[in-house]
């Protein structure tokens, strides 16, 4: 399951970089959403990938 979140994080990062490299192509809300989504997905990936069973 963490691999799925890691893949989603990398996809969001690539999309954000593509929008930032071509500034005329991205809308402000899309860039903001992707920028906010990356830390959230990273935190979920790390939380699920610790391997602790409760």
C-alpha positions as CSV (number, residue, x, y, z in Angstrom):
1,X,0.0,0.0,0.0
2,X,2.8,2.5,0.7
3,X,4.1,2.0,-2.8
4,X,0.7,3.3,-4.2
5,X,1.0,6.4,-2.1
6,X,4.6,6.9,-3.1
7,X,3.6,6.6,-6.8
8,X,0.8,9.1,-6.3
9,X,3.3,11.5,-4.6
10,X,5.8,11.2,-7.4
11,X,3.0,11.7,-10.0
12,X,1.8,14.9,-8.2
13,X,5.4,16.1,-8.0
14,X,6.0,15.6,-11.7
15,X,2.7,17.4,-12.5
16,X,3.6,20.3,-10.3
17,X,7.1,20.6,-11.9
18,X,5.6,20.5,-15.4
19,X,3.1,23.3,-14.5
20,X,5.8,25.4,-12.9
21,X,8.2,25.0,-15.8
22,X,5.5,26.2,-18.2
23,X,3.9,29.0,-16.2
24,X,1.3,30.0,-18.8
25,X,-0.2,26.5,-18.7
26,X,-1.2,26.1,-15.1
27,X,-4.0,27.7,-13.1
28,X,-3.3,29.1,-9.7
29,X,-5.7,26.7,-7.9
30,X,-4.2,23.6,-9.6
31,X,-0.7,24.6,-8.7
32,X,-1.8,25.3,-5.1
33,X,-3.6,22.0,-4.8
34,X,-0.6,20.0,-6.1
35,X,1.7,21.9,-3.8
36,X,-0.6,21.2,-0.8
37,X,-1.1,17.5,-1.8
38,X,2.6,16.6,-2.0
39,X,3.4,16.9,1.8
40,X,0.2,15.2,2.7
41,X,0.9,12.2,0.5
42,X,4.5,12.1,1.7
43,X,3.3,12.0,5.3
44,X,0.8,9.2,4.6
45,X,3.5,7.2,2.7
46,X,5.9,7.5,5.6
47,X,3.2,6.7,8.2
48,X,2.2,3.5,6.3
49,X,5.7,2.5,5.5
50,X,7.1,2.4,9.1
51,X,6.0,-1.3,9.5
52,X,4.7,-0.9,13.0
53,X,1.8,-3.2,13.9
54,X,-0.4,-2.0,16.8
